[in-house]
Amino acid sequence: MIAVGGTLLGSIITFTFQRRSSAQADLFARSQQLRQERMTTYSAYAGAVTTLKQGTVALWFCLQGDADSPERRQAFTECDRLGAAAENAQFRVRLLAEDDRLIALAASAFDAIGPIRRASTRTELAEREADLQSALSTFITAAAVQIH
């Protein structure tokens, strides 16, 4: 009886520890997967905003030239495409971010694109680009904190 009871008790204890260990391993795997997903999403968003900035600057230069050139129409089309891609990336950030501040910083970086197009001089264009870069850097810093 004692041997059977000891065996049963040992089996129950082993089962309990294995179950707890398995649950911890699953939790760790999920947290690592979420971390990787966030890292991919946040860096993709920063890349999309940077690409949109490049397209917007190219559009700005086109707007300084001929009012009805094919290059100008192409630049508008490209900016529209890049804007949609950046907005899509921002939606992914909103879905994965747990921090409302990070979501606000992502929106702030996206909103900093508009003033680039409305710049009236090259000096103002450079200032607006610097503003965007600052907003994007703030977003990246906050995202890095959440990832680590």
Protein Blocks (a to p, Z undefined) as FASTA:
>chain_A
ZZmmmmmmmmmmmmmmmmmmmmmmmmmmmmmmmmmmmmmmmmmmmmmmmmmmmmmmmmmm
mmmmcfkbfklmmmmmmmmmmmmmmmmmmmmmmmmpmbfklmmmmmmmmmmmmmmmmpcb
fklmmmmmmmmmmmmmmmmmmmmmmmZZ
